Amino acid sequence: MNGCTANNRNLTAHLLLPNLARHPDKTAYLCAGQAVSYRQLAAGAYGFARLLHAKGIGPGDRVLIVLVDSPVFVAAFLGTTLIGAVAVPVGTALNAETYDFLLSDSEARLALVSPSVAAIEGFPRARTDCLVCGERLAEAVAERPSVPVAAAAVGPDDLAYMLYTSGSTGRPKGVPHRHGDLLAAAERYAVQVLGMGEDDVVLSASKLYFAYGLGNSLAFPLYVGATAVLHPDNPLPDQLLALMARYRPTLFFSVPTVYGQLIRSVNEDHLSLPMRLCVSAGEALPAAMVEEWQRLTGLEVLDGIGSTEMTHIFLSNRPGDLVPGSTGRPVPGYEVRLVDDDGNPVASGVTGHLLVRGPGAAPRYWNRPDKTAETMLADGFIRTGDVAVEQEGRYWHRGRSDDMLKVGGQWISPLQVEEVLRTHPVVSDCAVAAYRLGGLERPAAHLILRPGHEPGRPLEKALRAFLAVRLPEYMCPLVYRFVDDLPRTPTGKVQRFKLKQ
């Protein structure tokens, strides 16, 4: 697809060399008023590679990348993998204790950090060598060694990068990936499902240190020779809309939380946007939100499901084949299986645990052989921790395995209850989690109300009556709590375990 030889397995060589040969002066990235060409990006990547080499970083060494979204991040990532080292991107707004854990767990030999990160009180500089990088590519690093470097020869099992899971239910786990994993996701999802090509302009609300954002903003556009827009700040609705108006992206990637914020931020009946296609992942996209986005913009928003362990999305709706509330069908090359608690396949229409097998699967967890044995099965399938149901070849996400409630011997998916709650005109957002009463679990609803509506007994009574005619009795929440916000991970997933507490 992208012109590299079969023997050249190095990720950076695959992503950069074809673009340098085909259109070196084409814009690769737009960010904060600057345009960076493929030639400039390659110069930045080789500059980082020379710097790392001069500092004694070699194949297999881990380099912690704590940089805001910008061409500097991309060049640092590509420069690291170019010399065969392992890039370890992590968030830029963590606390000193978490950074200390990440440096210790990854055994990183060097940390590349943005000035804002270096200023964090207690940042553990003493644990490893830290290099503060500027936020514009031309001035990213003060040192520019002239040592020649070439793309390191890598094998099929050599690691290129490692991401840490968001830690929604515990301490983050390192998930290492090989050089070919992002390339497989780019070909099978970006090209074969989304039809992405070099004429596309990509905007992603998800940051580069997440698996979703790393594919959207780095691997996919570079793989097809497209242009990507990067936004260093938080993806606030007004800023995203301004970026859309300025750069006219053709593809927009985001998470349900941000789609909801965008919908609520608009006062007009119609919103004219430049995209040909919108994509959602990170958590299930409610059917009501799909329909409201389509009504507001006239655009399809394709829901899909992926994981850090599988590199990117492996179940997805298709352009022209969208069913609101569904996560779609398997991406080409991926095999999906639903099983019961004992690992036996379930019949169509029966809820089961979601397993997946296919290209780009992580070989293991970093320093976690126990979790590896539990999740990465001998036959190549990976336990996703998700629960889903299949009907006529299409899959419907029912939540996380540890979020399911059992009431009166029957399983409840919080998502099913939330779907109905969101159709009530006073409910802006909601989450359902377990509530223990007399040693038994019952569903509890946590509700964010639309402006102008007051919580209280009359509203609770109206909500109970509303649900009573739409859901079986055992699925109706026992408790209603009115809140200003919901606890979420940085990717936007609701942390239901905190609501249980």
C-alpha angles and dihedrals in degrees: 000000000000102000103251121132119255090244094055100085098161109122096218092049090054093049101041112029099062091050092049089052096044107036114353094169097049115114111260098176139020115196136156094341096314128109118207120197125213088253091054092045091052091049089052093048092049089046091056090045091055091047093051091046091051089052091055097256111150143166113321095013114129121235117193110220111202099168133134118246107284140111086275090066091049093048092047092050093047093044090053096050091041092069093042096257121133118253114215109191115192136171123285099218103056126122126257092255092056092047089051090054093047093050091048097044096046093040088220114191094203137020122208107201139180117238091251090057094046088056093060108118110250095012102169100245091151093065095065144354110285126200118194110216128202118240097237119071096230091058101029096121131019094211116071109177116196095216109136116242134185133192108283116242108244135187128228092264099043115118122243103177144351129214128195119227116243093254095229090162103022147338114339118265123215114238112194122202135194129237094261098049099084090043091055091050091048094052098041101038110020096040106027099037105027098029091227115182142167093277092062125103112207129208121181127185089197115089126244095247090066121079090237094051095041090059095041099048105025117021101033101047093041092047093057098030096248131143124256132200117220125199117195095196133067114292099253116174097244092049093048092049090049091051090050091051093047103042102025098220117201095203126043123190121191146137128259093256092059093044087054092049091049092050092049093046094060120085096182125091091233133034117200111210131176099226125113091200141014127204132199132193140141095084136005114298110225115238091232090057092050090052094045092049090049091048092047099043107015088233132125116237110202114212118209141165128227140148142216088247092057095043096237143339118345100166119049148154115243132231105271091011102077125144112184111238094021127107089213130221134322116287111244111282096022126108120206127196133183118208139176126241090282094051096256119138115258125221123257110280093028120111115243145162112279118239124179136190128185149094119329097032113153112248094222146328117275112258091344110104090158093056091042092056091047097048109027106063126208093247092057097260120130124214105232097192088234129120121217145159127223125215123174092342094308123110131221120199115228100181139265120325092239092049095059117109126211114210122174091347092306127109120236124201110211089213093063092054092044091052090059095042091054091059090065109100095231097051116094097173138342148178131204121211139163121283119192118221121171090346092306129108120241129172119261123195121218109196137194109199128215115252115281097033123108125211119234146110096297091055092045090052091050091050092050091052091046093054095040092071094043106043137039112263095251090058096052114103117254094202131040119201122184113212139173095224143002125236109252140174118243087265091058099255115144112246098222092175088069091052089052089057 
